[in-house]
């Protein structure tokens, strides 16, 4: 189907804006060459983007002769997005600009409550937090909220969030006086979005979030599959793959699910302060109890990874709380996977996440940025 002239221009505008967002101090001829567009087309669209204050002239390129080329850059101060990751005991926040750069992140302890007052308290904290950063609410494009459960494709309902004590579907809403749009995502899909923004990420992969609950998301051709929906939004529930029949009881009530063997809580709850970093510190200090627990953890994780590789035949990116600590033990984990895997393990079959801190909050914010760019 032939696109209209207006649609072609919209696509070119988004393409040029994206390129400027990713490339510092770039000239119009350089954009035209990189995107295979005519220089007049780039010039016209660049003028429109400058009128909207989306891009700025930042100087001129040195020239050996003739007129110096004007350099362009994105106006990173025009808008921001805030990601909010809700868990049972904490809330993580990440502030991101239009270039996708994480400007700040913070995590606070706050027990989840299924009450309007809880939402009100979070909103008040957001206002206070932005005030500390010198930002007004109108600077926010929106807030991307990630939750440990299944969010339907319409982003209007949350269901199967037993870790939060939510047994039935609930309608997601925001305070009536909320001045900033709010959008909802599953935590694994949000963290996966953060990986999509990273350099050298595979075009297709499985994202495994090893946090206080275990979740996953699937990417095909640089897009999260159907908003991680599946039938009734239930694909990616990797934490509920059964790896030990009649084994430990999962938080969902069933027995033998990987979550009971592979969530971050399996390790952090062995420490006195309940912190994952404490577990790894004490393990490295020589605590044999922690070493044995981690060896067992890697064994169950290897079984799960082998099963995913066998069924999907695509790379796996390990993220979440545990994923951010795995680098020193990554080769050992690969060897354990090779013990089960029928094929030779390719070099890129297993990869570690790029975003190691508040990935779900970052991904929630980046999803808002993506929506903003798509409407430019």
C-alpha positions in Angstrom: 0.0 0.0 0.0 1.4 3.4 -1.0 1.8 5.8 1.8 0.4 9.3 1.6 2.8 12.3 1.4 1.7 13.3 4.9 2.5 9.9 6.3 5.9 9.7 4.6 6.7 13.1 6.1 5.6 11.9 9.6 7.8 8.8 9.3 10.8 10.9 8.1 10.3 13.4 11.0 10.3 10.6 13.6 13.4 9.0 11.9 15.3 12.3 11.8 14.4 13.1 15.4 15.5 9.6 16.6 18.8 10.0 14.8 19.5 13.3 16.4 18.5 11.9 19.8 21.1 9.2 19.3 23.9 11.3 17.7 25.4 14.3 19.4 26.4 17.4 17.3 25.3 16.1 13.9 24.9 18.2 10.7 22.1 18.1 8.2 24.3 16.7 5.4 25.4 14.0 7.8 21.8 13.1 8.7 20.8 13.1 5.0 23.7 10.7 4.2 23.0 8.4 7.2 19.2 8.1 6.5 19.4 8.3 2.7 17.2 11.4 2.6 17.7 14.6 0.5 19.3 17.5 2.3 16.3 19.8 1.6 14.0 17.2 3.3 16.3 17.1 6.3 16.5 20.9 6.4 12.8 21.4 6.3 12.1 18.8 9.0 15.0 20.1 11.2 13.4 23.6 11.0 10.1 22.2 12.2 11.7 20.4 15.0 13.6 23.6 16.1 10.3 25.5 16.0 8.9 23.0 18.5 12.1 23.4 20.6 12.8 19.7 20.2 16.3 20.3 18.8 18.9 23.1 19.1 21.7 24.5 17.1 24.9 23.8 19.1 27.6 25.4 16.9 29.3 24.9 13.6 31.5 22.2 12.2 35.1 23.2 11.2 35.3 23.6 7.5 38.2 23.6 5.0 36.4 25.9 2.8 32.9 27.3 2.2 30.1 27.7 4.6 30.4 26.0 8.0 27.8 23.3 8.6 25.5 23.9 11.6 25.6 21.2 14.3 22.3 20.0 15.8 21.5 18.3 19.1 18.4 17.3 20.9 17.0 19.6 23.6 17.3 17.2 26.5 15.7 19.7 28.9 12.4 19.9 27.1 10.7 16.9 28.7 11.3 14.0 31.1 9.6 10.7 32.0 9.5 9.0 35.4 9.5 5.3 35.9 8.0 3.8 39.0 8.5 0.1 39.9 6.1 -1.2 42.5 7.1 -4.3 44.6 5.7 -5.8 47.7 8.1 -4.0 50.0 9.7 -1.2 48.0 9.2 1.3 45.2 11.9 2.2 42.7 12.0 5.5 40.8 14.0 6.4 37.7 14.1 9.8 36.0 14.9 9.7 32.3 15.3 12.4 29.6 14.2 12.3 26.0 17.5 10.8 24.9 16.9 7.9 27.1 19.6 8.8 29.6 19.0 7.9 33.2 19.4 11.1 35.2 18.6 9.7 38.7 17.2 6.7 40.4 16.1 6.1 44.0 14.6 3.2 45.9 12.4 3.6 49.0 11.0 1.1 51.4 7.2 1.1 51.3 4.8 -1.8 51.9 2.3 -2.2 49.2 -1.3 -1.7 50.3 -4.4 -2.1 48.1 -5.7 1.3 49.2 -6.4 4.6 47.6 -4.2 6.1 50.4 -1.2 4.2 49.1 -1.6 5.8 45.6 -2.0 9.2 47.2 1.2 8.7 49.2 3.2 7.7 46.1 1.9 10.7 44.2 2.9 13.0 47.0 6.3 11.5 47.1 6.7 12.0 43.3 5.8 15.7 43.7 8.3 16.0 46.5 11.0 14.1 44.6 10.6 16.3 41.5 10.7 19.4 43.6 14.1 18.3 45.0 15.3 17.9 41.4 14.0 21.4 40.5 11.3 20.0 38.1 7.7 20.9 37.8 5.1 18.3 37.0 4.4 19.8 33.6 8.0 18.8 32.6 6.9 15.2 32.8 5.6 13.5 29.6 4.1 10.8 31.9 4.9 8.2 34.4 5.4 4.5 33.6 4.4 2.2 36.4 5.7 -1.4 36.4 4.0 -4.0 38.5 4.8 -7.6 39.4 1.8 -9.1 37.7 0.0 -9.3 34.3 -1.2 -6.0 32.9 -3.6 -6.4 30.0 -2.9 -4.9 26.6 -5.3 -2.0 27.2 -3.3 -1.1 30.4 -6.5 -0.9 32.2 -6.4 -4.0 34.4 -4.0 -5.9 36.6 -4.5 -9.5 37.4 -2.6 -12.5 38.6 -0.5 -10.4 41.0 -0.5 -12.8 44.0 2.8 -11.5 45.3 0.9 -8.3 46.0 -2.0 -10.2 47.5 -4.2 -9.4 44.4 -6.2 -12.6 43.6 -8.7 -11.1 41.1 -8.5 -8.6 38.3 -8.5 -5.0 39.4 -9.0 -1.9 37.4 -6.0 0.3 37.3 -6.6 4.0 38.0 -4.9 7.2 39.1 -5.9 10.0 41.5 -8.6 12.2 40.1 -6.4 15.3 40.4 -3.3 13.7 38.8 -1.9 16.2 36.3 0.4 13.7 34.6 -0.6 10.7 32.4 0.2 7.4 34.0 0.7 4.1 32.1 1.1 0.6 33.4 3.3 -2.3 32.5 4.3 -5.7 33.8 7.7 -5.4 35.5 9.5 -8.0 33.3 8.2 -6.3 30.1 9.4 -2.9 31.5 12.8 -4.2 32.3 13.0 -5.7 28.9 12.3 -2.3 27.3 15.4 -1.0 29.1 17.5 -3.7 27.4 16.0 -2.7 24.0 17.6 0.7 24.5 21.0 -0.8 25.1 23.9 -1.1 22.6 24.5 -4.5 20.9 21.3 -6.1 22.0 20.1 -9.0 19.8 17.2 -8.4 17.5 15.3 -11.3 19.1 15.8 -12.7 22.6 14.2 -13.9 25.8 14.6 -11.6 28.8 14.6 -13.3 32.2 14.0 -11.1 35.3 15.5 -12.7 38.4 14.1 -10.4 41.0 11.9 -11.0 44.1 9.6 -12.7 41.7 10.8 -14.2 38.4 9.3 -13.1 35.1 10.1 -12.9 31.5 9.5 -11.2 28.1 10.1 -12.2 24.5 11.5 -9.9 21.9 11.2 -10.5 18.1 12.7 -8.1 15.6 13.4 -5.5 18.3 9.8 -5.5 19.6 8.4 -7.0 22.7 6.0 -9.7 21.5 2.4 -8.3 21.5 3.1 -6.2 24.5 4.1 -9.4 26.2 0.4 -10.4 26.0 0.0 -13.9 24.6 -3.4 -15.5 25.3 -4.9 -13.5 28.2 -1.5 -11.8 28.7 0.0 -14.9 30.2 3.2 -15.5 28.2 6.5 -14.7 29.8 5.5 -16.3 33.2 8.8 -18.1 33.3 8.9 -18.1 37.1 6.0 -20.6 37.0 7.8 -23.2 34.9 7.8 -26.4 36.9 11.4 -27.7 37.3 11.0 -29.9 40.4 7.7 -31.9 40.5 6.2 -31.8 44.0 9.0 -29.6 45.1 9.0 -26.4 47.1 5.8 -24.4 47.3 5.7 -21.3 45.1 4.0 -18.1 46.3 1.2 -18.9 43.8 0.4 -22.0 45.8 1.6 -24.6 43.3 4.7 -26.8 43.9 8.0 -27.0 42.1 7.9 -23.8 40.2 11.2 -22.1 39.4 10.3 -19.0 41.4 10.6 -21.1 44.6 14.2 -21.9 43.6 15.3 -18.9 41.5 13.9 -15.7 42.9 16.2 -13.2 44.5 14.5 -13.9 47.9 15.9 -17.4 47.9 19.3 -15.8 48.5 18.5 -12.5 50.2 16.4 -14.1 52.9 19.4 -16.1 54.1 20.9 -12.8 55.4 20.1 -11.0 58.6 19.3 -7.7 56.8 17.5 -9.3 53.9 19.7 -7.6 51.3 21.0 -9.4 48.2 24.3 -7.5 48.2 24.9 -8.8 51.8 24.5 -12.3 50.5 27.2 -11.9 47.9 29.5 -10.1 50.2 29.2 -12.8 52.9 29.6 -15.5 50.3 32.8 -13.9 49.0 34.0 -13.6 52.6 33.9 -17.4 52.7 30.6 -18.3 54.3 30.2 -21.9 53.3 26.4 -21.9 53.9 26.0 -19.1 51.4 28.4 -20.8 48.9 26.4 -24.0 49.0 23.1 -22.1 48.6 24.4 -20.2 45.6 25.8 -23.4 44.0 22.3 -24.9 44.3 20.8 -21.7 42.9 23.0 -21.9 39.8 22.1 -25.5 39.3 18.4 -24.8 39.2 19.0 -21.7 37.0 21.0 -23.8 34.6 18.1 -26.2 34.2 15.7 -23.4 33.4 18.1 -21.8 30.9 18.6 -25.0 29.1 14.9 -25.5 28.8 14.4 -22.0 27.4 17.2 -22.4 24.9 15.9 -25.7 23.8 12.4 -24.4 23.2 13.2 -20.9 21.8 16.6 -21.3 20.2 17.3 -17.6 20.8 19.6 -15.7 23.2 18.7 -15.2 26.8 19.5 -11.9 28.7 19.6 -12.4 32.4 18.4 -9.4 34.4 16.7 -8.5 37.6 18.3 -8.2 41.0 20.3 -11.4 40.7 21.2 -10.8 37.1 23.1 -7.6 38.2 25.4 -9.7 40.4 26.1 -12.6 38.1 29.1 -11.4 36.1 31.8 -13.0 38.3 30.0 -16.3 38.2 28.9 -16.2 34.6 31.4 -18.7 33.1 30.5 -21.2 35.9 26.8 -20.8 35.1 27.5 -21.4 31.4 29.3 -24.7 32.2 26.4 -25.9 34.2 24.0 -25.1 31.3 26.3 -27.0 28.9 25.9 -30.1 31.1 22.2 -30.2 30.2 22.1 -28.6 26.7 22.0 -31.0 23.7 23.7 -28.5 21.4 26.9 -26.6 21.5 26.3 -23.4 23.5 26.9 -20.4 21.2 28.9 -17.5 22.4 25.9 -15.1 22.5 23.4 -17.7 23.8 23.6 -16.3 27.4 24.1 -12.6 28.1 24.0 -10.4 31.1 21.7 -7.3 31.4 23.0 -3.9 30.6 20.8 -2.1 33.1 21.7 -3.4 36.6 19.9 -0.8 38.8 16.1 -0.2 38.8 15.8 -1.7 35.3 12.0 -2.0 35.5 11.6 1.6 36.6 14.0 2.7 33.8 12.0 0.6 31.3 8.7 2.1 32.4 10.1 5.6 31.8 11.6 4.6 28.4 8.3 3.3 27.3 6.9 6.8 27.9 9.8 8.3 26.0 9.1 5.9 23.1 5.4 7.0 23.0 6.5 10.7 22.9 8.9 10.1 20.0 6.3 8.2 18.0 4.0 11.2 18.2 6.5 13.8 17.1 
